[in-house]
Amino acid sequence: MMGGLGAFAFAINLLPQLINAVRTKKTGLTYGFFVLALVGNIGSCMLVAYTNWQTGVWQWPLYGNYFTATTLTLILLVLRIRYGK
C-alpha cells in the first residue's frame, strides 16, 4: 500500500507546479531542471525495463509512473518555453 502511494505521489509531484504555472503564466524553472528530470525519468525507465527483461519479473506500475512524470515534465517544458521565466 505504501509503495503504491509513494509511486503515485512521485508520478504526480509536478502537478502542483503545473497548476501554478498555468495560473501565474510563469514556471520559475530552469532548462537544467528539465534536462535532469527527463534524463532521470527516461534513464530510470530504461534500467527498470532492462532489469525486467533480465529477470522476467515485469513491474508494470513503474512504467505508468515514469510515463506520467515524463508527460508532466514535458508539459511544464512547453509552458516554460511559452511563458518564458
N, C-alpha and C positions, 0 to 999 in steps of 0.2 A: 504494500500500500504506500509506504513512504517513498519507495523507489519510483513508483508511478507518479506520485505527486511531485517529486523532485524533477523528474524528466519533463513533466508538463510545465512546471514553473520555469525551467531552463529554456524550454522551447518558446515560451511567450514572454520572456523577460524584456524584450524590446517593445512590447505593445504599449506600455505607458509612454515611452519616448515617442513612439509613432503618433499616438493621440495628441501629445503635447505639440509635436511638430506641425500637425495639421491645424491645430487651434491657433498657434502663435506665428505660423509661417516661418519658423526658424528651427534648425535642428541643434546647433551648437556642437556638432560632432565633426571631427577631423576626418580627412580621407584616410589617414593612417588607421583610424578605428575600423573603417570599413574593410580595408585590406586585411588587417589582422583577424577580424571577425569572419570574413569569407574564407580565408586560408584555414583558420581554425575549424570551422564547421565542415568544410569540404574535406580537409585532411583527416579529421576525426572520423567522418563518414567512410572514407576510403579505408582507414585502418579497421573499422568495425566490419566492413564488407570483406576485407582480406581475412580477418580472423574468423568470420562466419564461414567463409569458403573453406578455410583450412580445417575447422572443427566440425562443420556440418550442423552447427547449432545456430539457427538464424534468429537474430534479435530484432524482429520487425519494428517494435515500438521506437527503437533508436533512429530508424530511417525517417519516421514521422517527425521525430524531434529535430533532426538535422534539416529536414525539408522545411519545417515551419520556421526555424531560426534563420535559415538562409533566405527564405522568402521575405521575412520581416526586415532583414538586413538590406536586401535589395530594394525594397520599398522605401526604406529610410534613405538609402543612397540616392534614389531618384528624387526624393523630396529635398535632400541636401543640394543636389545639382540645381533643382528648380528654384529653391528659395535662397540659395547662397548660404551664408552663415546664419 
